[in-house]
Each structure stands twice: as C-alpha cells, then as structure tokens.
Amino acid sequence: MEKCRNNRLSLADSYALALSKRVGGILLTTDSELAKSKEARVRHFEV
C-alpha cells in the first residue's frame, strides 16, 4: 500500500516504511526522500 501512496519510493523503502509503522518503531535512513514521509517516525542521517 505504501508504494501506491508514494511513487518516489523504491519497493524496499516502501516495505521498510510499512514495517516501521506496523511495529511502531523508528525508521533510520540516509535517504532524503524516505525521510520526508509523515506516515511513520523516521530519523534521517546525512552522509
């Protein structure tokens, strides 16, 4: 479902986002597009 909502995310990113929402965790990422998501708690690390 996440992939349908945001076509800028890869399938792997969509899966990680959905899993993070499901378990109530924080998604750690270096991907700036994924960090823009407001659907889950996301922590962005700049590289």
Buried (B, 14 or more C-beta within 10 A) or exposed (E): EBBEEBEEBEEEBBEBBBEBBEEEEEBEBEBEEBBEBEEBEBEEEEE
